[in-house]
């Protein structure tokens, strides 16, 4: 599994707002855990050699849909 990222880092990497990342965590489309320090850590990859899990597949589909909608709005 990838290194856990704080809320801002996945938002920047995915080009989304922190609110959108929180909603994805709540829906279960992004893996996360609460660290011992009380900080929520988010994982962008479901785990290398084990292949994509259902949540990462849903996330990929959701990202494609979001990008397509953004492109349509801009065009």
Kinemage of the C-alpha trace (Angstrom):
@kinemage 1
@onewidth
@group {chain A} dominant
@subgroup {mainchain}
@vectorlist {calphas} color= white
{ca unk a 1} P 0.000 0.000 0.000
{ca unk a 2} L 1.175 3.522 -0.751
{ca unk a 3} L 2.179 5.978 1.921
{ca unk a 4} L -0.745 7.660 3.654
{ca unk a 5} L -1.322 11.224 2.529
{ca unk a 6} L -2.936 14.095 4.399
{ca unk a 7} L -6.130 15.591 2.987
{ca unk a 8} L -4.457 18.366 0.997
{ca unk a 9} L -2.009 16.084 -0.852
{ca unk a 10} L -4.597 13.825 -2.576
{ca unk a 11} L -6.648 16.918 -3.430
{ca unk a 12} L -3.674 18.410 -5.254
{ca unk a 13} L -2.726 15.144 -6.970
{ca unk a 14} L -6.274 14.447 -8.146
{ca unk a 15} L -7.087 18.053 -8.998
{ca unk a 16} L -10.040 18.059 -6.608
{ca unk a 17} L -11.083 20.108 -3.605
{ca unk a 18} L -10.485 18.922 -0.060
{ca unk a 19} L -14.273 18.705 0.346
{ca unk a 20} L -14.452 16.344 -2.647
{ca unk a 21} L -11.727 14.169 -1.122
{ca unk a 22} L -13.635 14.046 2.194
{ca unk a 23} L -16.779 12.962 0.329
{ca unk a 24} L -14.868 10.246 -1.538
{ca unk a 25} L -13.512 8.959 1.768
{ca unk a 26} L -17.038 8.978 3.229
{ca unk a 27} L -18.391 7.066 0.183
{ca unk a 28} L -15.566 4.571 0.444
{ca unk a 29} L -14.108 5.316 -2.993
{ca unk a 30} L -10.799 6.295 -1.393
{ca unk a 31} L -9.102 4.218 1.265
{ca unk a 32} L -8.232 6.024 4.482
{ca unk a 33} L -7.438 5.427 8.121
{ca unk a 34} L -7.219 7.483 11.266
{ca unk a 35} L -3.618 7.615 12.495
{ca unk a 36} L -2.493 7.422 16.105
{ca unk a 37} L -1.899 11.172 15.939
{ca unk a 38} L -5.591 11.791 15.133
{ca unk a 39} L -4.826 12.753 11.512
{ca unk a 40} L -6.756 11.041 8.686
{ca unk a 41} L -4.427 9.448 6.129
{ca unk a 42} L -5.635 8.755 2.598
{ca unk a 43} L -4.258 6.112 0.240
{ca unk a 44} L -4.499 6.683 -3.501
{ca unk a 45} L -3.475 3.170 -4.573
{ca unk a 46} L -5.113 0.021 -3.305
{ca unk a 47} L -1.886 -1.972 -3.269
{ca unk a 48} L 0.519 -2.658 -6.105
{ca unk a 49} L 0.962 -6.394 -6.821
{ca unk a 50} L -2.449 -7.370 -5.487
{ca unk a 51} L -4.210 -5.651 -8.398
{ca unk a 52} L -6.984 -3.098 -8.328
{ca unk a 53} L -9.717 -3.567 -5.777
{ca unk a 54} L -13.348 -2.596 -6.244
{ca unk a 55} L -12.952 0.834 -4.655
{ca unk a 56} L -10.025 1.806 -6.874
{ca unk a 57} L -11.987 0.673 -9.931
{ca unk a 58} L -15.001 2.767 -8.884
{ca unk a 59} L -12.673 5.697 -8.210
{ca unk a 60} L -11.108 5.414 -11.670
{ca unk a 61} L -14.545 5.329 -13.290
{ca unk a 62} L -15.700 8.283 -11.196
{ca unk a 63} L -12.604 10.293 -12.134
{ca unk a 64} L -13.128 9.595 -15.844
{ca unk a 65} L -16.764 10.700 -15.548
{ca unk a 66} L -15.825 13.854 -13.642
{ca unk a 67} L -13.145 14.763 -16.169
{ca unk a 68} L -15.504 14.159 -19.085
{ca unk a 69} L -18.140 16.394 -17.452
{ca unk a 70} L -15.577 19.141 -16.863
{ca unk a 71} L -14.396 18.983 -20.456
{ca unk a 72} L -17.997 19.245 -21.709
{ca unk a 73} L -18.621 22.290 -19.483
{ca unk a 74} L -15.480 24.017 -20.719
{ca unk a 75} L -16.001 23.221 -24.393
